Amino acid sequence: MIIDLNDKSPTEIYYTLIQSIIPRPIAWVLSDNGNDTHNLAPFSYFSGLSSKPPLVSISVGPKGPGHKKDTWRNIEERHDFVIHIAHEEMAETVTASSASLPDGESEIDHLGLETIPVENWPLPRLKECRIALLCEKFAIHEIGDAPMGLILGKVKAIYLEDGVAITENNRLKIDAKKLNPLARLGGDDYAVLGDIITVKRPK
């Protein structure tokens, strides 16, 4: 089967892509609403881009015609944001945080989530998450016809929960099983880690 995307609507293309590019990591993004509250939203168009500088990307769609989503607008205006890596037990909360709220309302308050201050960083992190990437805006590019906001973030520091990371052969190693990250599939489906295989690289 060959699916010719030239014949498909944007919605059909979206659902085909998100079911083909699997599993996808989820960026659970906390940003500043500018009114002493914080926005929280999940995005699965998310990837690492560069190590020097350390860059990550998230792709954020519009909230409606001519109206940017809060995450896009918050990062554009106030620059700092925190990307959390959610774990399996948080799947329902991640999904609930994707619901559309009125501008400026906080998903964190709405869902009763707990945050904790981060030393020398303007934003808090979610207490329950085992990894948090502390990011600042590097660039935002509008792409496509919608348009989408391709947000590039420079990772300034990383929070790791004690016990998730160890030092092995003088190198940091994150224990994927202890992290137990949540991954996105298509529709309402998520994935979690099953068996982990190790394949040694040629010397």
Buried (B, 14 or more C-beta within 10 A) or exposed (E): EEEEEEEEEEEEBEBBBBEEEBBBBBBBBBBBBEEEBBBBBBBBBBEEEEEEEBBBBBBBBBBEEEEBBBBBBBBBEBBBBBBBBBBBEBBEBBEBBEEEBEEEBBBBEBEEBEBEEBEEBEBBBBEBBBBBBBBBBBEBEEEEEEEBBBBBBBBBEBBEBEEBBEEEEEEEEBEEEEBBBBBBBBEEEBBEBEEEEEEEEEE
